[in-house]
């Protein structure tokens, strides 16, 4: 059985604008484009949208274990929440899923803590099975 890849489509939880970058692909899928601040520098970071993939590219140097701030490129607001990573205690950053729910990632470079939470798991899974699973190897969520 082939491993099913789930690609997450996310938007800003504040302004609701898409964070997907269809011009910059990682792991053969559109990436998640954000503005980044770290090490006294500002730039752009693209995160892999495939769940479980940790690939990223940035136009600023990313230093292992540094805590960065991530911002929506549209409304310019910081996406850090009050939640704390249960692995390394850094702030958690959240994005809204297009199909309902949220993606949570750690703001510490190198920490692999991330999670997905759903507002209505029944509706989300029903949509997943009806629209995406049948006949698809890769799934966009």
Phi, psi and omega in degrees: 000133180280138178293129180279126177264133180248117178261127184266129174259120186238160177221166178293130179288349182262308183258353178069011178281146179297141176257007183281137179247104183275007176251351182230107183260141171230135182056036178064021178228154174304143181267174176258119185258128180223162170268141184233147173229124180194143179061029180077009181241154177242145179190205181235141175232142173242124180255146176294135181269357178278124182299129181093354178265134182249014179294146177202154173227150179210153176268006170238157179292131176256117183262126180311133178077355174291146174264129181246163173251136179244138185231153173289131179287349181267300183268351177069010181273146179291140184258009177290139179255180177278350180289155183237141178298129180280356177265312187235359176072011175281161178296148177264142177249136182237146174234152176271137174280141178302325184263018177099134181110189183218154172249134181239128178230153178281146180272001179269125179299124179100339177285131184261014179288124173205159181205159174238134175234144182246141176286317182224091186299324181297309181295318181296313180293324176299314178299316179304309182291318183287317186266327193247322191288314186293116178081357182254140173268319179251144184236137174257127181249000000 
